Amino acid sequence: MKDSLKPVVRPRLYETVARQIVAWMTENDIQPGDRLPPERELAVKLGVSRATISQALVAMEVVGAITVRHGDGAIVTSLSADMKLVDAIREHAQRLPDILDARDALESKLAALAAERRTPEDMRRIDDALAFMAEQLESGGRGVEGDERFHAAVTEAAHSELLGRMMNEISGLIRETRVESLGQPGRPQESLVQHRTVTEAIRAGDPALAAAAMHSHLGSIRKVRILGDD
């Protein structure tokens, strides 16, 4: 006898909210480039907290349905059927631990190599990335681009062509973890502090300390993930 009965997957609240937002977009002929209503307005209309709305928008941004711009709010980037969107969100939540494992293995080693091989020009690029992220946070942004520049600068400072190619191969998956992590209140500032700790270890030429600092930084991303559980 075939057993086709499987456990029922209960939709998480932010998934339900994301699906309703997509349905509203369809009903109102929302197109790429259009702006979604403010979080406060969405929370009132849907009868949920702003935290749940924020979680739903992060989920939508992670899978590429919207992009959040400081000063502009949530901008639609692509249109997707509601169930397809929810499936993509669930796939992200399921693969996130594997992505973080890969990041930890690669980037901890890259930080150690950067401490051994960095040049003055490499340190300038790392410092510039830190300064850029700090500017983004000061202006009210989340520092996504600054975060990306920092990790790219550390990768370049390692002077490992193969590891650099491996990082490039998973860059899209890494962006998912970046968007989710920096979408958490208070996380961008915490991340910047951790970046500075990694930087000083690289500047000091201490491979073990640099690797440990990067490992700690990436480990904190696991603790602040906001998708997967309500």
N, C-alpha and C positions, 0 to 999 in steps of 0.2 A: 504494500500500500504506500503510495506517495504521500509525503507529509508536506502539504502546501501551506500549512498554517505557520505563520511567523509572528514574532512579537510585534505588537502595534507600536509604531514610533510616534510618540506624542510631540506635536509641534511646539517648539519653544515660543515664548511670547514675542521675542524680537523677530522670529521668522514670520509669525502671523502678521505682525505690524508691517514688515517689509513687503509681504504679499499684498496687503491692503494698499500700501503706497503705490505699488506697481499697478494695481487695479485702478486706482484713482488717476494715475498717469495715462492709462489707456482710455478711460472714460473722457478725459479732458484733452485728449490728443496732444499730450506733452511730447515734445521732440527733443533730440539732443541739442544741448545749448540752452535749454530752458531751465529756469531756476525753480526748485521746490519751495514750498512755503517754509517759513522759519520753524525751528524745533518747537517753540512754545505753541504756535498755532496748530501744528500737527498733534502735539500732546493733548490739547484741548479737544480737537475734533475726534481723535481716536480714543480718548478717555484713558490714557496711560501716562506714566510719568515721563518727564523729559529724559531721564536716564535710559528708559527703554527705547525712546525715539532715537537717542544718540547711538545706542547699541545697534538698532536696526540700520541706521545710516552708515555706521562703520561697516556692517556686514555687506551692505550694498556697494560701498566703496571698495572693499576688499576684492569683490568679484567683478569690479569694473563697470557697474551700472551707473555710478555717479562719481563725481570728484568734489571734494570740499575745499573751497578756496576762502582764505581769510578775507572778510569783507564782502564776499559775494554769496556765501552760504553754499548749499548743495546744488551742484550743476549736473544735469543729466548728461551722461556721455554715451549711453547705449540703451536700447530698448530690449526688454526680455519678457517672455511669458512668466507669470508669477511662479508656477511650479518649477520651471527651469532655473529661476533665480534661487529659490529655496534649495534645490538640489545642489547648485554651485556653492551655496553658503555651507551646506552640510559637508560637502566634499572638502572644503577648506578646513573646517573644524577637525575633520578626521585625519587629514594629512599634516596638520600643523606640527605635531610632535616630531614626525620624521624630518620635516624641514628644519626645525630647531636643532635636531641632532646633527644634521649635515652642516648647518651654520657653525655650530660649536666646534666640530671637528676641523673644519676648514679655517675658520677665522681665528681660533685660538692659536693654531699653527702659524697663520699669517702674521699675527701680532708678534709672536716670538721671532720670526724671521725679520720682521720690520725693525725690531730692536737691535738685531745683529747687523742689518744691511742698510738702514736708512741713511740717506744723504742729507745735507743741509736743505736741498731743494725739496726732498720728500717731507721734511719737517715743516717747511713753509706751507706746503699744500695741506698737511694735516691741520696746522694752526689756522689756516684760512678757512678750512671747512668748519672748525669749531666756532670761529668768529661769525661765519655766515649763519650757522644754526642759532647762535645766541641772538643775532639780529632778528631772525625769524620769530623767535620766542618773545623777544621784547616788543615786537609789533603785533603780537597776539596770535601768531601762527603756531602750527604744531611742530615745525622743524623737519618735515618729511624729507625735503630736498637736502637740507643740511646734514641730516642723518645719513642719507645716501652718499653724499660727497665725502663724509668722514670715513665711512667704511671702504669706499673706493680708494681713498688716499692711503689708508693703511694697507690695502691689498697691493697697491702700486709700490709702496715702500718696501714690501717683502721681496720684490724682484724675483718672483717665481712665475715663469710663464705658464706652466702647467696648472698651478693652483689658481692663477688668475683666470685661465680659461674655464676651469671648473666653477668658479664663482660666477662667471658670466653666464654659464649654462643654467644656473638656478636663480638668476637675477629676478625673473618674474615671480617665482615662489617667495624669494626673500622680500620682495616688495609687499606681498600679502602680510607677512609677519610685521613689517615696518608700519604699514597703515593701521593694522589692528592694535599694535602696541602703543603707538603715539596717539591713538584715538582715545586712550584712557586718561581721564583728568589727572593732572599732576605728573604724568609719565614723561612728557617731553623734557621738563626741567630735570627730572631724575636721570634721564638718559644722557643729557648734556654733562652732568656731573660725572657720570661713569665714563663718558668719552674722554673727559679731561684726565681721569685716573689712568686710562689706557695710554693716553698721549704721554704723560709724564714718565711712565714705565718705558715706553719706546725711546723717549728722549734720553733717559738714563742709560740706555743700552743694556737693559736687564731682560733677557728673553723669558725667563721663568716668571717674573713679575708681570710682564706684558701679557703672557698667555693666561695667567691667573686672573688678571683684570678683565680680559676679554671674556673669559669663561664665566666670570661672575656677572658681567654685563648681559650676556646672552641668557644666562640662567634666570635673570630677573624678568626677562620677557615671558618666560613660562608662567611666572607667578601673576602677571598682570593681564593675561589673555582674557578677553571679555566675550568671546564667542564660544559657544559650546554648552554653556550653562546659564540659566537665568539667575 
